[in-house]
Amino acid sequence: MTLRKARPSDLEAIVLLDHKVLKTNWHERLYLEEITNKNTHFWILELEGLIVGFLAIKVIADEGEILQFAVDPVYQGQGFGSLLIDYALENLNIMDLFLEVADSNEIARKFYKKYDFQLMRIRKNYYGPDQNGIEMRKRLK
């Protein structure tokens, strides 16, 4: 298993994993912008040459925001998401880490609660009718 910085050559696998897990409207251009952005820390987790997870965090001053975070469903529940988050928490010099998650995403919400992310606010219908967004924060220092 390898945890490393994402490279432009990883784009196709990252987009495929996004479509499989996140189902967002992000495409190669958006991912490439973040992979090459000096303010974004973009890591992938590779297992036997296969990208099984990724985490992108944008850092501005002393705050970070999780932009995208995914682990292939085949590998969920095996600690791969924790490896990515633990690595980020150990290697980023920030005061707060923010994120937004759909209120319907019970698995992600439970995962973030395990890491002591606290509810900040609910954004009504953020992801569409009756699909609220939950903003959360973890104080690191």
TORVEX-803812 format. One record per residue: x, y, z negated of N, C-alpha, C, CB in turn. Coordinates in pm, whole numbers, plus 50000, padded with zeros to 5 digits. Last residue first. Glycine has a CB too. Example, Ala and Ser with C-alpha at 12.3 -4.5 7.8 and 13.67 -1.06 7.14 Angstrom:
<nodes>
512854977549292513674989449286512905000349213514084994049428;513194943149220512304955049220513204967049220511314955349095;
</nodes>
This chain:
<nodes>
494055228348310494965234748213494205244248124496095242248285;491905217648447493125209648433494085215348329493835208648565;488505213348471489535222248418490755213548390489055229848288;486545206348739487385200048638488455209948598488005186548689;483235211748851484575216748826485265208248719484525231348783;480705210349109481335205648986482745211448975481385190048983;477555213749257478915219149244479465215049109478925234649260;475535194649449475935196749310477375201649310475785183549224;472865199949671474305198949650474605201849504475065208649742;469865181449750470605191949681472095189149678470085193749540;467575175549953468925170149939469815181149881469485164850076;465085185250032465165176349915466515169349900464075165949923;466295192250351465125191750263465285181150154463865189150344;469915196450327468665194550398467515194050300468705181650483;471955201550156472205191350259470955188450342472705178550194;470725220649992471985223750059472285214150174473135223349958;468445221549834468305218549976469585221250057467165226550034;470005240749583468775234749635468815233349786467575243049594;472735234549417472355242449535471175235249601473585244049635;473465237149080472805229149183472395238449295471575221449125;476605241548906475285245748952474765236149058475325260149007;478445226448751478465241048751477095246448792479555246448847;479225197948566478245204548651478375219648637476815199948616;482605186848549481415192248484480515199248585481815201948371;484595158148554484095169648629482775173848565483915166348782;485755135748428485365147548349485085160048432486445150748250;486005112848569487155121848568486835135248500487625124448710;483485102348556484575094848491485825103648477484915082048572;482205119848726481925120848582483015113648502480525114848548;483085110248970483545123348925483285125248776482855134449004;481695085248976483155085748985483675099048930483615083949131;479065093948974479545085748862481085086048859479035071048875;479015106949223478735114449100479245106948977477225117149086;479505085649400480475096549387480265104249257480385106149507;477155070549354478475064449334479525075349314478855055549456;475035087949422475205083249284476605077649257474165072549253;474215110649608475405102149612475775097749471476585109649679;472215128949584471805115249614472995105449614471105114849750;473445153249558472865147349437472425132849460471665155749390;476585155949717475125154649731474565148049606474755146549859;479055177549583478625164049617477105164049628479105153649510;481945197049573480495196849589480125182849638479995207949690;484515208549350483985200049455482485202149464484325185149429;487615220649208486195221749238485805211649346485855236049283;489865223348953489585216149075488075215849094490185201849073;492075246948799490745241248818490665234048951489665252048809;494825252048801494065253248675492725245948684493835268048641;497525233548956496325241848959495655241948822495345236949067;499645218449112499835227849001498685237949004501225235049009;499395184449187498955198049217499125206849093497485198249266;500085159149097500985166249186500565180349225501165158449308;498165147348937499545147548889500445156748971500115133548891;495895149349093495915155948962497325157048907495025148348863;496655133049313496395147349330496505154649196495005149649391;496825107849188497995113749255497825128849270498215107149394;494175104549106495255105249007496505111649067495595091048953;492905103349359492605114349265493715115749162491255112049194;494085079549467494155092449537493935104049441493135092949649;493425060249272494825062549310494985076249376495325051549405;490625061549281491325066049161492805068649190491195055649049;490175049649528489785063549506490505069349386488275064749488;491105023649466491775031649568491425046549556491405026649706;489775006649292490755015849237491455024749338491765008249165;487744992049396488994984849372490114994049324489424977649498;485505005049480485404997549356486654989749321484264988249364;485995000649833485475008149719485364999149597484115014449752;486714987050057487734988449953487254996449832488964995050011;484564988050224485154974850200486114975350081485904969750325;484145015750254483275007850166483814994050133481925006450228;487045036050241486275026350318485425017850223487225017350404;486745066650085487365053450078486455044050154487595048749928;487245101950099486545089750142487415077450119486155090750290;486815135550092487335124550012486555112050051487235127449857;487355169750155486895156850203487585145950122487175155150356;487925191049978487225193250104486585180450154488175198850209;488165201249659488135189049739487285191949861487575176849656;490085228949581488745224349616488865211749701487935235449692;491905245649322491815236149432490375232449457492645223649403;493625274549207492415266649218492485257349339491185275749229;495585293649194495625282949094494355274449094495825288748956;495855300049530496325304749400496355292949303495415316249345;494195274349675494375288849686494675293749544493085295949748;494165244049835494635251149717494835265849752495955244949662;492115217749935492635230949969492985238049840491605239250054;492525184049980492275194349879492915207349925492815190149740;491495153250093491975166450136491545176750033491435170050278;492095119550112491695130350022492325143250072492115127349875;491195086350224491875099250238491285109350142491795104350382;491595051150298491055062450224491835075050252491055059650075;492675032650462491495028350385490905039750303491855016850294;494275027150753493905038050664492605034250595493765051650741;496485000250789495105004750804494815015950705494114993050784;498974990050728498824997850850497435003150876499224989550964;498494978550474498894970250587498614977150720498164956650582;496865006350387497044992650342497304984050465495784987450262;497095039650285497245030050393497525016250334498385034350490;495635069350220496015056750157495965046150265495085053150034;496615103150271495905091050311496475079250234496025088750465;496155137550190496815124750171495955113550225497125122350023;496705170250212495895159950277496665146850271495545163750425;496395200950094497115188650062496225177250111497445187449906;496475232150243495715219850222496665208150200494785216950343;497995253650308497275254150180496495241450150496335265950179;498945249350562499915249050451499255249450314500875260750463;497315227850781497165239950700498115239150580495685241750652;497275204150916498385213250944498315226250864498395216551092;494965192150821496225184650812497415194150829496275173450919;493075211650894493385209450752494695201750734492245201950683;493075209951173493305222951107493705220950962492055231751115;492355183151205493695187551244494035200851178493805188651396;489675184251122490645176551045492075180751079490465161551072;488645200451328488575204751187489585197251101487155202651132;489185184351554489745197751544489745202751398488965207551633;487705160151509489175160151511489765174051492489675154351641;485005170051289485545163351407487055165151407484915168951538;482295168851063483695171951088484155163951209484575168650963;479775163150987479925168551122481365172951149478955180251144;479775131350812479745145950821479835150150967480885152250740;479805105350703478805108950804478645124150815477465102450771;481385092050518480835105150485479705109350578481935115450490;481895065750636481635068050494480855081050468482935068350417;482115065850916481685053750848481205056650705482825043650844;483105090850976481815086751034481245074550962481975083651183;485575089150836484575099350803483205094950852484955113050864;486825069050982486485066550843485455076750793487745067150755;487135082451227486345070151221485915067051078487145058351278;488835103251143487485106451193486605093951190487565112151338;491105088051073490425096450974489005099551018491205109550951;491825076251316491425067751204490675075751098492645060951142;492475099651464491435090451511490925081751396491975081551624;494605111951307493295118051332492205108251370493415128251439;497175104751267496165097551189494745101851222496425099651041;498825122151399498615109051462497585100551388499945101451469;499045143351219498135144451333497875131051402498705154151434;499095128150891499775133351009498765134751122500965124051051;498945130550534498325127650664499125134350774496855132550666;501315117650305500685129250369500095124850503501705140950388;500525086250140501385095750207500585107450261502145089050321;500755055949991500055068649978500995079150035499655071649826;500505022250080501265034550093500345046450075501985035150228;500844988350000500005000050000500895012450000499045000049878;
</nodes>
